[in-house]
Amino acid sequence: MNKKKSDIKQISIYKKFHCIGGSCSDSCCVGWAVDVDYRTCEKLTRIKKHPIANRVKQHVYFNEDYFSPDIDYCKIELRENKKCPFLNDEGLCDIQISFGEEALSNVCSLYPRVINRIDGIFERSMTVSCPEAARLILLEDKGLEFETVYESLDKLIITSDVWTDRKPYKNSEIVYLKELRDFGIWAIKQNNGSIWEKIRLLGIFHESLDDVIVKKEYEKIPKIIDEYRNRITNENVNLKDNRIPEEFYEQLMKFIELMDIENSVDHEKFKNYDKKFRQGIYNEPYNKIHDEYIAEYLENHKYIFENYLINDMFKNLYPFTFPESAMITFLIMTLKLGLIQFYLTGLSKSIGSINDEIVVDFIQAFSKVIEHHDTYISRVLDLFKKDKMIVLNSIINMQ
């Protein structure tokens, strides 16, 4: 527990989040393994004369392969229905009801919040795999902003702790993490063109960035950032509408088949969305479906997709989310955006309409299935390692 106050940079809607418990449409207490830190585990196993004691004895066990005593020293074994054994019929936690919120594990207390520390400054964001966090982040129609607060952090799990001026980063491109991330977020916030125009320009930027990183000419990075700020500010708009450019279709379809949703996903909501998507998208050309069913919505709700990207960039330390390279991070982010819009287009045809509720619900399910699934991440990494330049060229040549 960290009672010392410090500066914390966070997304501006962070303080608005409150767990909605039994009203949640996709509980984090269902379908996921539950990690328990050492202190919480010790407290739970000391419970004796209480109705909950038998469930603790039966379902809480020591994790021999724990990563950190502050995270996963113990685990909670799920029931056969994949629900946490402490989740009651009202969708509430019996541990919290019996002993208060302070009795919850670090993971249970913090989710969906994500805490990083960059050069000693804490950063707070949230993951859109939580329905309530997704609603707050995606539907912020004025766009996501950032604020700095001065307060203490109670329970603390640091997802990424990076000091850019220390080993092993001080002689690498990661020295410019904050400058590159700030530039990427700034580029998405610009008003020139569609979301895909912004992605195209970021792709061209990453081509230049990749070149200096490969040559280890890191000192050139600030100059490249300045050059592309000017270029993005003054460049004529290429892509005015919000259609997914045709050049990117092949990559999206390849990954959709690679996901093998029917056989490898046990999230029923996402499987149902996948079936409806296929019913909608395979009957008519994409552009026709887009224009008839979703074009107006996308034009009036650009902020949803910009918010998704900005939160993703901030939370995942863009462009260094993946150690393979900054380019891989950009390509995976672009693939996720493309998949979301592609799925929503098919859904709009299959369902017959599109609205905020469907969009938020789908993106939340997509995040829970794809972004928290190591298998899918490793598959897409393998795909991009092999086809990186093909995918990049399909992005930067979009028209």
C-alpha atoms as one frame of an Amber mdcrd trajectory, in Angstrom:
protein
   0.000   0.000   0.000   1.414   3.359  -1.012   0.144   6.262   1.142   2.698
   8.784  -0.102   1.151  11.409  -2.367   2.569  11.971  -5.825   1.699  13.419
  -9.218  -0.466  11.073 -11.288  -1.253  11.584 -14.958  -4.578  10.044 -15.957
  -7.318  10.057 -18.552  -9.795  12.740 -17.553 -12.767  10.387 -17.114 -10.814
   8.096 -14.750 -12.520   9.389 -11.594 -15.974   8.807 -13.104 -15.561   5.040
 -13.009 -17.400   3.015 -10.385 -17.981  -0.723 -10.563 -21.667  -1.381 -11.267
 -21.524  -4.878  -9.752 -24.611  -6.980 -10.371 -25.798  -4.664 -13.153 -22.733
  -5.440 -15.278 -23.457  -7.091 -18.633 -20.173  -9.047 -18.736 -18.785  -9.626
 -15.246 -15.017  -9.789 -14.751 -15.787 -12.512 -12.166 -16.811 -14.884 -14.966
 -14.500 -16.614 -17.439 -11.185 -15.307 -16.121  -8.773 -16.889 -13.662  -8.753
 -14.846 -10.451  -5.327 -13.850  -9.064  -4.833 -13.227  -5.341  -1.842 -11.417
  -3.812   0.048 -12.722  -0.771  -1.503 -10.388   1.831  -5.065 -11.067   0.693
  -4.392 -14.794   0.495  -3.092 -14.786   4.076  -6.192 -12.942   5.299  -8.568
 -15.281   3.466  -6.915 -18.473   4.695  -7.134 -17.243   8.310 -10.937 -17.086
   8.103 -12.321 -19.912  10.225 -15.724 -19.360  11.830 -17.571 -17.895   8.897
 -19.790 -19.449   6.185 -17.276 -18.345   3.535 -14.426 -20.372   5.122 -15.341
 -23.624   3.360 -15.276 -21.927  -0.046 -11.846 -20.454   0.725 -10.525 -23.882
   1.704 -12.012 -25.493  -1.382 -11.151 -22.923  -4.067  -8.156 -20.779  -2.994
  -4.805 -22.435  -3.674  -1.108 -21.557  -3.788   0.210 -20.718  -7.268   3.601
 -22.424  -7.665   4.340 -20.371 -10.776   3.414 -16.983  -9.350   4.836 -13.948
 -11.137   4.736 -11.586  -8.166   3.542 -11.919  -4.544   1.686  -8.634  -5.083
  -0.334 -10.106  -7.948  -0.784 -13.862  -8.231   0.692 -15.571  -5.155  -2.535
 -17.584  -4.990  -5.376 -18.274  -7.396  -9.093 -18.873  -7.053 -10.329 -21.981
  -8.826 -13.460 -21.237 -10.867 -16.605 -23.337 -10.710 -17.550 -25.550 -13.642
 -19.714 -22.717 -14.992 -16.508 -20.584 -15.058 -17.798 -18.256 -12.365 -15.791
 -17.207  -9.335 -17.059 -19.285  -6.366 -17.482 -16.064  -4.348 -19.846 -14.516
  -6.921 -23.403 -14.756  -5.626 -26.688 -14.997  -7.530 -27.070 -11.194  -7.497
 -23.751 -10.803  -9.308 -22.027  -9.441  -6.189 -18.888 -10.592  -4.352 -19.492
 -12.395  -1.057 -15.964 -11.531   0.123 -16.653  -7.819  -0.269 -20.125  -8.113
   1.260 -18.757  -9.984   4.296 -15.470  -8.179   4.926 -15.516  -4.941   2.934
 -13.716  -3.734  -0.179 -10.352  -3.788   1.609 -10.597  -7.601   1.730 -10.478
  -7.864  -2.064  -7.264  -8.861  -3.821  -5.167  -6.230  -5.576  -6.317  -7.502
  -8.970 -10.014  -7.496  -8.045  -9.765  -4.036  -6.475  -7.942  -2.429  -9.385
  -9.557  -3.934 -12.503 -10.282  -2.363 -15.019  -7.774   0.278 -13.951  -4.253
   0.117 -15.379  -1.309   1.790 -13.629   2.054   2.454 -15.266   5.033   4.450
 -14.055   7.143   6.381 -16.558  10.272   8.137 -15.272   8.807   8.130 -11.772
   5.393   9.581 -12.755   2.402   7.300 -12.201  -0.126   7.034 -15.041  -3.691
   5.735 -14.752  -6.007   4.539 -17.475  -8.553   1.746 -17.957  -9.145  -1.190
 -20.240 -12.271  -1.274 -22.406 -12.744  -4.992 -21.671 -14.910  -3.746 -18.776
 -18.407  -2.695 -19.974 -18.636   0.368 -17.724 -15.082   1.543 -18.523 -15.796
   1.009 -22.236 -18.935   3.144 -22.005 -17.123   5.994 -20.249 -14.092   5.983
 -22.535 -15.739   5.420 -25.910 -18.738   7.720 -25.469 -16.786  10.763 -24.266
 -18.011  12.929 -27.143 -15.635  15.807 -26.424 -12.710  13.427 -26.841 -10.350
  11.967 -24.254  -8.175  14.462 -22.426  -5.552  14.074 -19.720  -5.149  15.614
 -16.301  -2.593  15.521 -13.499  -3.760  14.956  -9.915  -1.797  14.914  -6.676
  -2.866  12.082  -4.415  -1.863   8.761  -2.894  -2.349   5.338  -4.433  -3.898
   2.748  -2.135  -3.576  -0.667  -3.751  -0.956  -0.744  -6.445  -0.016  -3.037
  -9.311   2.367  -1.423 -11.763   1.841  -2.914 -15.209   4.876  -1.207 -16.790
   7.656   0.578 -14.926   9.989   2.377 -17.339  12.856   4.760 -16.572  13.993
   6.038 -19.943  17.280   7.419 -18.597  18.394   4.133 -17.021  19.594   0.791
 -18.294  18.521  -1.049 -20.354  16.726   1.838 -22.110  19.019   4.868 -21.919
  20.899   4.008 -25.117  17.846   2.981 -27.140  14.867   4.421 -28.966  12.823
   4.066 -25.766  14.536   7.233 -24.501  11.920   8.999 -26.672   8.909   7.004
 -25.431   7.029  10.029 -24.044   7.741  12.221 -27.080   6.668   9.491 -29.520
   3.519   8.655 -27.589   2.573  12.322 -27.275   3.057  12.711 -31.022   0.911
   9.653 -31.821  -1.938  10.860 -29.597  -1.667  14.360 -31.071  -1.878  12.916
 -34.609  -5.087  11.007 -33.799  -6.640  14.127 -32.265  -6.146  16.224 -35.423
  -9.253  17.169 -37.399  -7.856  16.649 -40.895  -9.589  13.766 -42.626 -11.001
  10.442 -41.523  -9.545   8.084 -38.936  -7.960   6.139 -41.803  -6.246   9.267
 -43.107  -4.644   9.657 -39.686  -3.597   6.003 -39.706  -2.123   6.393 -43.202
  -0.004   9.368 -42.122   1.099   7.562 -38.962   2.103   4.636 -41.159   4.331
   6.895 -43.269   5.797   8.305 -40.049   6.536   4.788 -38.786   8.322   3.944
 -42.020  10.733   6.825 -41.337  10.962   5.976 -37.638  11.718   2.335 -38.388
  14.570   3.379 -40.650  16.390   5.382 -37.943  15.731   2.708 -35.307  17.217
  -0.016 -37.506  20.283   2.190 -38.085  20.380   3.064 -34.344  20.365   6.771
 -35.201  18.129   7.535 -32.235  19.218  11.163 -31.983  17.269  11.822 -35.204
  13.909  10.903 -33.638  13.013  14.428 -32.361  13.686  15.850 -35.830  11.424
  13.240 -37.441   8.669  14.038 -34.943   8.892  17.762 -35.764   8.944  17.042
 -39.492   5.768  14.958 -39.331   3.973  17.411 -37.056   4.410  19.978 -39.799
   3.467  17.491 -42.502   0.284  16.334 -40.767  -0.706  19.934 -40.056  -0.310
  21.002 -43.685  -0.913  17.849 -45.759  -3.877  17.636 -48.131  -6.451  15.084
 -47.059  -6.313  11.808 -49.017  -8.977   9.745 -47.281 -12.097  11.800 -46.628
 -14.585   9.081 -45.723 -14.484   6.452 -43.006 -14.469   3.317 -45.139 -11.779
   0.772 -44.439  -9.483   1.144 -47.478  -9.694  -1.801 -49.866  -5.948  -2.380
 -49.636  -6.416  -3.456 -46.019  -9.242  -5.986 -46.578  -6.972  -8.922 -47.291
  -5.087  -8.505 -44.021  -8.317  -8.267 -42.020  -9.842 -11.350 -43.606  -6.623
 -13.284 -43.091  -6.648 -12.571 -39.382 -10.384 -13.242 -38.963  -9.837 -16.726
 -40.353  -6.708 -17.085 -38.224  -8.752 -16.359 -35.082 -10.921 -19.485 -35.646
 -13.615 -18.024 -33.401 -15.961 -20.996 -33.591 -13.433 -23.459 -32.160 -11.143
 -21.370 -29.984 -13.394 -18.843 -28.199 -15.679 -19.640 -25.255 -17.090 -16.116
 -24.904 -20.668 -16.619 -26.072 -21.435 -12.946 -26.684 -18.463 -12.534 -29.000
 -19.245 -15.804 -30.798 -22.779 -14.531 -31.445 -21.395 -11.259 -32.786 -19.034
 -13.210 -35.046 -21.921 -15.230 -36.502 -23.972 -12.092 -37.174 -20.943 -10.395
 -38.740 -20.458 -13.270 -41.175 -24.150 -13.262 -42.072 -23.945  -9.559 -42.866
 -20.585  -9.126 -44.554 -20.466 -12.057 -46.953 -23.691 -11.338 -48.806 -22.820
  -7.968 -50.371 -19.741  -5.859 -51.180 -18.264  -4.114 -48.134 -18.532  -0.601
 -49.612 -22.231  -1.029 -50.344 -22.946  -2.244 -46.790 -20.850   0.573 -45.352
 -22.623   3.275 -47.341 -26.112   1.972 -46.651 -25.924   0.913 -43.010 -23.059
   2.528 -41.097 -21.534   5.478 -43.012 -23.669   8.143 -41.331 -23.060   6.704
 -37.866 -19.276   6.600 -38.366 -19.228  10.177 -39.628 -21.145  11.408 -36.574
 -19.235   9.287 -34.048 -15.582   9.608 -35.052 -14.742  10.324 -31.425 -15.549
   6.722 -30.424 -12.738   5.299 -32.541 -10.354   8.134 -31.741 -11.004   7.575
 -28.022 -10.335   3.868 -28.459  -6.971   4.571 -30.085  -5.925   7.313 -27.652
  -6.715   5.152 -24.618  -4.889   2.223 -26.224  -1.816   4.370 -26.955  -1.667
   5.839 -23.467  -2.352   2.582 -21.613  -0.034   0.388 -23.684   2.938   2.779
 -23.944   2.689   3.315 -27.694   4.795   2.780 -29.736   6.649   0.293 -27.530
   3.830  -2.025 -26.471   5.574  -4.990 -28.047   9.316  -5.521 -27.661   9.611
  -6.703 -31.265   9.493  -3.129 -32.614   7.619   0.176 -32.717   6.433  -0.792
 -36.191   4.812  -3.999 -34.902   3.017  -1.994 -32.201   1.609   0.382 -34.827
   0.512  -2.463 -37.120  -1.255  -4.360 -34.334  -3.051  -1.208 -33.205  -4.164
  -0.609 -36.796  -5.308  -4.205 -37.184  -7.460  -3.935 -34.041  -9.082  -0.741
 -35.309  -9.710  -2.335 -38.708 -11.233  -5.470 -37.181 -13.540  -3.423 -34.961
 -14.853  -1.341 -37.847 -15.076  -4.343 -40.192 -17.090  -6.324 -37.647 -19.373
  -3.370 -36.915 -20.073  -2.926 -40.627 -21.158  -6.563 -40.980 -23.207  -6.307
 -37.792 -24.984  -3.171 -39.010 -26.235  -5.098 -42.062 -27.145  -8.257 -40.131
 -28.932  -6.410 -37.316 -30.366  -3.773 -39.645 -29.049  -0.778 -37.711 -26.205
   0.438 -35.527 -26.180   2.493 -32.326 -23.968   3.397 -29.367 -25.130   0.439
 -27.296 -24.178  -2.110 -29.965 -20.844  -0.415 -30.701 -19.760  -0.207 -27.049
 -20.966  -3.742 -26.323 -19.073  -5.167 -29.306 -15.811  -3.296 -28.618 -15.941
  -4.457 -24.982 -16.415  -8.091 -26.038 -13.704  -7.751 -28.702 -11.278  -6.388
 -26.111 -12.044  -9.133 -23.607 -11.530 -11.867 -26.205  -8.676 -10.485 -28.322
  -6.671  -8.038 -26.228  -6.512 -10.286 -23.149  -5.767 -13.465 -25.109  -2.077
 -14.346 -25.406  -2.760 -16.852 -28.190  -4.244 -14.245 -30.519  -1.482 -11.755
 -29.773   1.178 -14.353 -30.579  -0.644 -15.301 -33.783  -0.782 -11.742 -35.023
   2.865 -11.220 -34.087   3.781 -14.248 -36.203   1.662 -12.880 -39.067   3.311
  -9.457 -38.977   6.839 -10.786 -38.595   6.331 -12.541 -41.905   4.237  -9.950
 -43.749   5.258  -6.692 -42.052   6.148  -4.763 -45.212   3.120  -6.056 -47.133
   0.804  -4.849 -44.366   2.631  -1.513 -44.029   2.466  -0.864 -47.771  -1.274
  -1.619 -47.764  -1.671   1.094 -45.096   0.565   3.880 -46.428  -0.787   3.464
 -49.980  -4.437   3.670 -48.925  -6.468   5.970 -51.174
